[in-house]
Amino acid sequence: MSEHEKRGSPWPWFLVPVAAISLFFVLRECRQNLPPANTVAEPEVTVPATPSAPAPQDPRPAEDDAAPASTPAPQ
């Protein structure tokens, strides 16, 4: 075989570094143009108007009030 057939094309040696550098700058530009992550609309959370407001009553049924306060543990 001749020496010319063994040698590969020189184009990948030029194109790969140029493509890598171009991709670096394109991705860097995209990253700088992205909005910050905390600007995403979050669901609204209801907060009491005053911190001294009384807490809402327990939503337990009235039957629980008739039960004894302490029940013995099963053995």
N, C-alpha and C positions, 0 to 999 in steps of 0.2 A: 504494500500500500504506500501511496505517496504521502508526504508530510502534509499536504494540503487537505487530504481527506480526514486526517486525525484531528485537526484543529477545529474547534467549535466557532460559532459566530461571535464576533466581538460586541454585537448589539446588547445582549443581556448585561454586560459589564457596564454599559452606559445607562440603559433604561431602568434597571432596578434601583440604583442609588437616586436617580432623578425622581422616580415614582415614590420612593420612600420619603424623600425630603418634601415633595409636594404634598403627600398625604399628611405628613406631620403638620405643615402649616394650615392645611384645610381643616384638620380636626382641631387645631388650636383656635382657629377663628370661630368654629362652631361652638366650642366650649365657652368662649368669651361672650357670645351672643345669647346664650341660654339664660332665661330668668332664674333667679334664686328659687330653691325648692320650697321655701316657706311662703311663697306667694300663692300657693294653690288654695282654692276656696275650701275652707273647712266647715263642717256642719256647726251651726250655732249652738252654743251651750247656754242654757238659761241659768243665770246667777241671781240669787235673791238680791233685792234692791238694797236692803240693809243687813249687815251682819248680825245685828241684835234682834232680828225677827225671830219669833218663836218657831221651833222646829215643828214640822207637821206631825200629827199624831200617828201612832202605829196603825197600819192597816189591818191589824189582827181582828178576827171576829170577836164578838162579845162573849162567846162561850169560853174562850181561853181565860177570861177573868174569873170564872167560877171554878176553875181547876185549882187544886192546891198549889201553893208556891213551890214546895219542894216534894218531888216524888222519889221514893226509895229506888235505888239502883237494882236492877234484876240480878239475881245471883245464880 
